[in-house]
Amino acid sequence: MSLETFQQLNWSIMTPEFIILGVIAVLVLCDLFMPKTLDRKILGWVGIAAVFAAMAATAAMVGGPVQSILHDTFRIDSFSLAFKLLLLCGGVLVLFLAVSYEPKDGVERYQAEFYYLFLAALLGAMVMTSSGDLITLYIGLELLSITSYILAGIRKFHLQSNESAMKYVINGGISTAITLFGMSYVYGLTGTTNLLEMANKLVTLANSNHVYLLTLAFLMLVVGLAFKLAAAPFHMWAPDVYQGAPTPVTAFLSVVSKIAGFVILIRILLTVFGFAATKGQGSMPILYDMQNYLAVIAAATMIIGNVVALRQTDIKRMFAYSSIAHAGYLLVALTSLTTNMFDSIWFYLLAYLLMNLGAFAIIQVITEKAGGTAIADFAGLYRRAPVLAVAMGILLISLAGFPGTAGFIGKLNIFLGAFYAEPAHYVLASIMIATTVVSYFYYFGVMTQMFFRPPADDSKLNIPFGILVVLIVAVVGSILLGIMPNIAFDFMQNNLDIIGDFFK
């Protein structure tokens, strides 16, 4: 590529990514030259400002045409903008948690590293949403993954943190290898790494041997990416990593990393396998033929996540299994493959982002004070901090899917989508109802501790400013989207034509 051609490219579509990248460089240099005695929290506030700026730049592109640069390896369409806004919203809330994080084990020595490593992970997730090529998808995935491994083990002298990072690295490495193997099969069959070019070439696939290889590629990609989503039976790393990582990192892994996982899963499965014929041109695409496999993973994920959560006594491990269960609900929407699938997944991820990050904000306050992560530490919270107890109660009710909350609307959309599918997924919808009922037991178990158990410690709890911001956004958002969900749906339908843009 000549310099003149390079300069003529429309680099403005990468403005949000350039903002984050520039601030990462600034934070690294500031940390290097700032006096050791100066509080590094100021770098966190700079990171928050950067994410807000990137959010504004992304919002400015909403409603615009589909654009791409670098031979369609980086594209801006409604899908990328919708999920990029979710990532940035989750990212800024996690940063608010981070600037308020003051554990007793001295992790504040590594605060500066957290901020620019977190922004690097966020950048990787943003690149994934806009990727139109397997290479850029993989680069974004690895940027997210490698920084996540470091963040999980950032407490270098904490045994649980070291263990969680090691398990995360090993499982992450295995999943990456399996994903790459699946990608290599698709590349070998099509001779290109561009997703849309792959789709065009696979439409006419007729050779039975090629179909067999493509089916293997599909299974390997699903298995490899299921590790990233912590979907059963590839979920074994999640509870240990959630428990051992610092609370802001756990919040990041439970929300931002999960959104990124669904982004890459949807991009690859729908683009590459959504039109790949199984028996020649005009036959049923492979993705529809493999729906039953996705349904089995979704069902297993919902059952295992909710049932095993019942036995947990550690709040982070309980939320790890809760996160696994919510991944199962989202996989139901993906399995259904209805026309409202994008809206259902986007809304559910928005609701999950609010209620989960709000819950982790309260978990952070309690665990810092108690010095542990036991569910019993929540005993008597209503007497010690009524505001926190009521907020946690609202968020838990939303996570459980009670009417009047965003969680209920999100589950209802997915549930109805399972019936709208052809053929309808009655068994999957039934499992979703049953496992949702099971989830009431462990969510209400926490509420029982907060409202009906005497406190072991009567000392009052202070709510830092960053925690207060997250709680206000989370609680108000969970109630508002439960009462008036059309705020989100109207925004999607009026500004983002995901289905129309996805294959342009």
C-alpha positions in Angstrom: 0.0 0.0 0.0 1.4 3.4 -1.0 1.6 6.3 1.4 -0.9 8.2 -0.7 -3.4 5.4 -0.5 -2.7 5.0 3.2 -3.5 8.7 3.8 -6.7 8.5 1.7 -8.3 5.8 3.9 -11.2 6.9 6.0 -9.4 6.5 9.4 -12.2 8.5 11.1 -14.2 5.4 11.5 -11.6 4.2 14.0 -11.8 7.3 16.2 -13.1 5.5 19.3 -10.2 2.9 19.0 -7.6 5.7 18.5 -8.9 7.5 21.6 -8.5 4.5 23.8 -5.1 3.6 22.2 -3.8 7.2 22.7 -4.9 7.2 26.3 -3.2 3.9 27.0 0.1 5.3 25.7 -0.4 8.4 27.9 -1.2 6.4 31.0 1.9 4.2 30.5 4.2 7.3 30.2 2.5 9.0 33.1 2.9 6.0 35.3 6.6 5.8 34.3 7.5 9.4 35.1 5.0 10.3 38.0 6.5 10.4 41.5 6.0 7.2 43.4 4.3 9.1 46.2 1.5 10.4 43.9 -1.8 8.6 44.0 -2.4 6.7 40.7 -6.1 7.0 41.0 -5.9 10.1 38.8 -5.0 7.8 36.0 -8.2 6.0 36.5 -10.2 9.2 36.1 -8.3 9.9 32.9 -9.3 6.5 31.7 -12.9 7.2 32.6 -12.8 10.5 30.6 -11.3 8.6 27.6 -14.0 5.9 27.6 -16.7 8.7 27.7 -15.0 10.4 24.7 -14.9 7.1 22.9 -18.6 6.5 23.7 -19.4 10.0 22.3 -17.4 9.2 19.1 -19.2 5.9 18.7 -22.7 7.4 19.3 -21.9 10.0 16.6 -21.6 7.2 14.0 -25.0 5.7 14.9 -27.5 5.9 12.0 -24.7 6.3 9.4 -23.9 4.1 6.4 -21.9 0.9 6.5 -18.2 1.8 6.1 -15.0 -0.3 6.0 -11.3 0.2 5.5 -8.2 -2.0 4.9 -10.0 -4.4 2.5 -13.0 -4.8 4.8 -11.0 -6.1 7.7 -12.3 -3.2 9.9 -16.0 -2.2 9.4 -18.5 0.0 11.0 -22.1 -1.3 10.8 -25.1 -1.3 13.1 -23.9 -4.5 14.8 -20.5 -3.1 15.7 -21.9 0.2 16.9 -24.6 -1.5 19.0 -22.2 -3.8 20.8 -19.4 -1.3 21.0 -21.7 1.0 23.0 -22.4 -1.9 25.4 -18.7 -2.5 25.8 -17.9 1.1 26.5 -20.8 1.5 28.9 -19.6 -1.6 30.8 -16.0 -0.4 30.6 -16.7 3.0 32.2 -18.7 1.4 35.1 -15.9 -1.1 35.8 -13.4 1.8 35.9 -15.7 3.5 38.5 -15.4 0.3 40.5 -11.6 0.3 40.1 -11.0 3.9 41.3 -13.0 3.0 44.5 -11.1 -0.3 45.1 -9.1 -0.3 48.3 -8.4 -3.9 49.5 -6.5 -4.7 52.6 -3.8 -6.7 50.8 -2.0 -3.8 49.2 -3.1 -4.3 45.6 -3.1 -0.6 45.2 0.6 -0.9 44.4 -0.5 -2.1 41.0 -3.3 0.4 40.4 -1.7 2.1 37.4 -1.1 -1.2 35.6 -4.7 -2.1 36.1 -6.0 1.0 34.3 -4.0 0.7 31.1 -4.2 -3.1 31.0 -8.0 -2.8 31.3 -8.2 -0.2 28.5 -6.1 -2.5 26.3 -8.6 -5.3 27.0 -11.4 -3.0 26.2 -9.6 -2.0 23.0 -9.3 -5.6 22.0 -13.1 -6.2 22.5 -13.9 -3.1 20.4 -11.7 -4.3 17.6 -13.6 -7.6 17.7 -17.0 -5.9 17.2 -15.7 -4.2 14.0 -13.8 -7.0 12.6 -14.7 -8.3 9.1 -11.8 -10.7 8.8 -10.6 -13.7 10.8 -7.2 -12.1 11.3 -8.5 -8.9 13.0 -11.0 -11.0 15.0 -8.1 -13.1 16.3 -6.0 -10.0 17.1 -8.8 -8.5 19.0 -9.5 -11.7 20.8 -5.9 -12.2 21.9 -5.5 -8.6 23.0 -8.5 -9.1 25.2 -7.4 -12.5 26.4 -3.8 -11.8 27.2 -4.6 -8.7 29.2 -7.4 -10.5 31.0 -4.9 -13.2 32.1 -2.6 -10.5 33.6 -5.5 -8.7 35.3 -6.7 -11.9 36.9 -3.3 -12.4 38.5 -2.4 -8.8 39.2 -2.2 -9.5 42.9 1.2 -11.1 42.6 1.6 -12.1 46.3 -2.0 -13.5 46.6 -2.2 -17.3 46.3 -5.8 -17.4 45.0 -5.0 -14.7 42.4 -2.0 -16.7 41.2 -4.1 -19.9 41.0 -6.9 -18.2 39.1 -4.5 -16.6 36.6 -2.8 -20.0 36.0 -6.1 -21.8 35.4 -7.3 -18.9 33.2 -4.1 -19.0 31.0 -4.2 -22.8 30.6 -7.9 -22.9 29.7 -7.6 -19.8 27.5 -4.7 -21.3 25.6 -6.6 -24.5 25.0 -9.7 -22.6 23.8 -7.6 -20.4 21.5 -5.8 -23.4 19.9 -9.2 -25.1 19.2 -10.6 -21.9 17.8 -7.6 -21.4 15.5 -7.8 -25.0 14.3 -11.5 -24.4 13.3 -10.6 -21.1 11.6 -7.8 -22.9 9.6 -10.3 -25.4 8.2 -12.6 -22.6 7.0 -9.6 -20.7 5.5 -8.4 -23.9 3.8 -11.8 -24.5 2.2 -12.3 -20.9 1.0 -8.8 -19.5 0.5 -9.7 -16.2 2.2 -9.9 -14.9 5.7 -12.5 -12.2 4.9 -15.8 -13.2 6.5 -18.1 -12.0 3.7 -16.0 -13.5 1.0 -16.1 -16.8 2.9 -19.9 -16.7 3.1 -20.1 -16.1 -0.7 -17.9 -19.0 -1.5 -19.5 -21.4 0.9 -23.0 -20.8 -0.4 -22.2 -23.1 -3.4 -20.5 -25.8 -1.3 -21.5 -29.2 -2.6 -18.6 -31.6 -2.1 -19.6 -34.0 0.8 -15.9 -34.1 2.0 -15.8 -30.3 2.2 -19.1 -30.3 4.0 -17.7 -32.8 6.5 -14.6 -30.5 7.1 -16.8 -27.5 7.5 -18.9 -29.3 10.1 -15.8 -30.1 12.0 -14.7 -26.4 11.7 -18.1 -25.4 13.1 -17.8 -27.7 16.1 -14.3 -26.6 16.9 -15.2 -23.0 16.7 -18.2 -23.5 19.0 -16.1 -25.4 21.5 -13.3 -22.9 21.5 -15.6 -19.9 21.9 -17.7 -21.7 24.5 -14.6 -21.6 26.7 -14.5 -17.8 26.3 -18.2 -17.6 27.3 -17.8 -20.1 30.2 -20.6 -22.2 28.7 -21.0 -25.7 30.0 -19.2 -28.1 29.9 -16.3 -25.7 29.3 -17.0 -23.6 32.3 -14.7 -25.1 34.8 -12.2 -22.2 35.0 -14.8 -19.5 35.8 -15.5 -20.1 39.5 -11.9 -20.2 40.5 -11.0 -17.2 38.3 -13.9 -15.1 39.6 -13.0 -15.9 43.2 -9.3 -15.2 43.0 -9.3 -12.1 40.8 -9.8 -8.6 42.3 -13.5 -7.6 42.4 -13.2 -5.0 39.5 -11.5 -7.7 37.3 -14.2 -10.2 38.2 -16.8 -7.6 37.2 -15.0 -7.0 34.0 -14.8 -10.7 33.2 -18.4 -11.3 34.0 -19.7 -8.5 31.7 -17.3 -7.0 29.2 -15.5 -10.2 28.4 -18.8 -12.0 28.0 -20.2 -9.4 25.6 -17.1 -9.7 23.5 -17.4 -13.5 23.5 -20.9 -13.3 22.1 -19.8 -10.7 19.6 -17.2 -13.0 18.0 -19.6 -16.0 18.2 -22.3 -14.2 16.4 -19.9 -12.7 13.8 -18.4 -16.0 12.8 -21.4 -18.3 13.1 -23.9 -16.1 11.3 -21.6 -14.8 8.6 -19.7 -18.0 7.8 -22.1 -20.7 8.6 -25.5 -18.9 8.2 -25.5 -19.5 4.4 -23.0 -22.4 4.0 -25.0 -25.1 2.2 -24.9 -28.7 3.3 -26.1 -30.4 0.1 -25.4 -27.9 -2.7 -26.9 -24.5 -3.6 -30.4 -24.0 -2.1 -30.1 -26.6 0.6 -30.4 -25.9 4.4 -27.4 -24.0 5.8 -25.1 -25.7 8.2 -26.0 -23.4 11.1 -29.6 -24.6 10.9 -28.5 -28.2 10.7 -26.4 -27.7 13.8 -29.0 -26.0 15.9 -29.5 -29.1 18.1 -25.8 -29.0 19.2 -26.2 -25.3 20.2 -29.4 -26.3 22.0 -27.7 -29.0 24.0 -24.9 -26.6 25.1 -27.5 -23.9 26.0 -29.5 -26.4 28.1 -26.4 -27.9 29.9 -25.2 -24.4 30.6 -28.5 -23.3 32.2 -28.8 -26.5 34.2 -25.3 -26.7 35.5 -24.9 -23.0 36.2 -28.1 -22.7 38.3 -28.0 -26.1 40.1 -24.3 -25.8 41.2 -24.9 -22.2 42.3 -27.2 -23.6 45.0 -24.3 -25.1 46.9 -22.0 -22.1 46.9 -21.1 -20.3 50.1 -18.8 -17.8 48.5 -20.5 -14.8 46.8 -18.0 -14.6 43.9 -18.3 -18.3 43.1 -22.1 -18.0 43.3 -22.0 -15.1 40.8 -19.6 -17.1 38.6 -22.2 -19.9 38.3 -24.9 -17.3 37.9 -22.9 -15.8 35.0 -22.6 -19.3 33.5 -26.4 -19.6 33.7 -27.0 -16.3 32.0 -24.7 -17.3 29.2 -27.1 -20.3 28.8 -30.1 -18.0 28.5 -28.3 -16.0 25.8 -27.4 -19.1 23.9 -31.1 -19.9 23.8 -31.6 -16.7 21.8 -28.7 -17.6 19.5 -30.1 -21.2 19.0 -33.6 -19.8 18.1 -32.2 -17.8 15.1 -35.3 -15.6 14.9 -35.5 -12.2 13.2 -35.6 -10.5 16.7 -32.5 -12.4 17.8 -30.2 -9.4 17.7 -32.6 -7.2 19.7 -33.1 -9.9 22.3 -29.4 -10.6 22.8 -28.5 -6.9 22.8 -31.2 -6.0 25.3 -30.4 -8.9 27.6 -26.7 -8.0 27.6 -27.6 -4.4 28.5 -29.8 -5.6 31.3 -27.2 -8.1 32.5 -24.5 -5.4 32.4 -26.5 -3.1 34.7 -27.7 -5.6 37.2 -24.4 -7.6 37.4 -22.1 -4.6 37.7 -24.4 -3.0 40.3 -24.3 -6.3 42.3 -20.5 -6.4 42.1 -20.3 -2.8 43.3 -22.0 -3.8 46.5 -19.9 -7.0 46.7 -16.8 -4.9 46.5 -17.9 -2.7 49.5 -18.8 -5.7 51.6 -15.8 -7.9 50.8 -13.4 -5.0 51.4 -14.8 -4.4 54.8 -15.1 -8.1 55.8 -11.8 -9.1 54.3 -13.5 -12.2 52.8 -16.0 -13.2 50.1 -18.4 -15.4 52.1 -22.1 -15.0 51.6 -22.5 -14.9 55.4 -20.7 -11.6 55.3 -23.9 -10.1 53.9 -25.8 -10.9 57.2 -27.6 -7.9 58.6 -26.7 -5.6 55.7 -30.1 -3.9 56.0 -29.2 -2.7 59.5 -25.7 -1.6 58.6 -26.4 0.1 55.2 -30.1 0.1 54.2 -29.4 1.8 50.9 -27.0 -1.0 49.9 -29.4 -3.7 51.0 -32.3 -2.3 49.1 -30.2 -1.7 46.0 -28.8 -5.3 46.2 -32.4 -6.6 46.6 -33.6 -4.8 43.5 -30.6 -6.1 41.5 -31.0 -9.7 42.7 -34.7 -9.6 41.8 -33.8 -8.3 38.3 -31.2 -11.1 38.0 -33.9 -13.6 39.0 -36.2 -12.2 36.3 -39.1 -10.8 38.3 -41.7 -8.7 36.5 -41.0 -5.0 36.6 -37.3 -5.3 36.1 -35.0 -5.3 33.1 -34.1 -9.0 33.7 -37.7 -10.0 33.3 -38.1 -8.3 30.0 -34.8 -9.7 28.7 -35.8 -13.3 29.6 -39.3 -12.8 28.3 -38.0 -11.8 24.9 -35.7 -14.8 24.7 -38.4 -17.1 25.9 -40.9 -15.9 23.3 -38.2 -16.1 20.6 -37.8 -19.8 21.4 -41.5 -20.3 20.4 -41.3 -18.1 17.3 -38.5 -20.2 15.9 -39.2 -22.8 13.2 -39.4 -25.4 14.5 -40.2 -24.1 18.0 -37.8 -25.0 20.8 -40.3 -26.2 23.4 -37.9 -28.2 25.5 -35.3 -25.4 25.6 -38.0 -22.9 26.7 -39.2 -25.4 29.4 -35.6 -25.8 30.7 -35.2 -22.0 30.8 -38.4 -21.6 33.0 -37.3 -24.4 35.3 -33.8 -23.2 35.8 -35.0 -19.6 36.3 -37.2 -20.9 39.2 -34.1 -22.7 40.6 -32.2 -19.5 40.5 -34.7 -17.9 42.9 -33.3 -20.1 45.7 -29.7 -18.8 45.6 -30.6 -15.2 44.9 -33.1 -15.1 47.7 -30.6 -16.9 49.9 -28.5 -13.7 49.7 -31.6 -11.6 50.4 -32.3 -13.7 53.5 -28.9 -13.0 54.8 -29.3 -9.2 54.2 -32.7 -8.7 55.7 -33.4 -11.6 58.2 -30.0 -12.4 59.7 -28.3 -10.5 62.5 -25.1 -8.7 61.6 -21.8 -10.0 62.9 -20.4 -6.5 62.7 -22.5 -3.4 63.5 -20.1 -0.9 62.0 -21.6 1.3 59.3 -20.4 1.1 55.7 -19.2 4.1 53.7 -20.2 4.2 50.0 -17.3 5.6 47.9 -18.3 8.0 45.0 -17.4 5.5 42.3 -19.6 2.8 43.9 -22.4 5.3 44.2 -22.3 6.2 40.5 -22.4 2.6 39.5 -25.3 1.8 41.9 -27.4 4.8 40.7 -26.9 3.8 37.0 -27.5 0.1 37.7 -30.6 0.4 39.9 -32.3 3.2 37.9 -31.5 1.4 34.6 -32.8 -2.0 35.8 -36.1 -0.5 37.0 -36.5 1.9 34.0 -35.9 -0.8 31.4 -38.2 -3.1 33.3 -41.1 -0.5 33.2 -40.3 1.1 29.9 -38.3 -1.4 27.8 -39.2 0.5 24.6 -36.6 3.1 25.4 -34.0 0.5 24.4 -36.0 -1.2 21.7 -37.0 2.1 20.0 -33.3 3.2 20.0 -32.4 -0.1 18.3 -35.2 -0.1 15.7 -34.9 3.7 14.8 -31.1 4.0 14.6 -29.6 0.5 14.1 -30.5 -1.8 11.2 -28.4 -4.7 12.3 -30.0 -7.3 10.1 -29.8 -5.1 7.0 -26.2 -4.0 7.7 -24.8 -7.4 8.8 -24.1 -8.8 5.4 -23.3 -5.7 3.4 
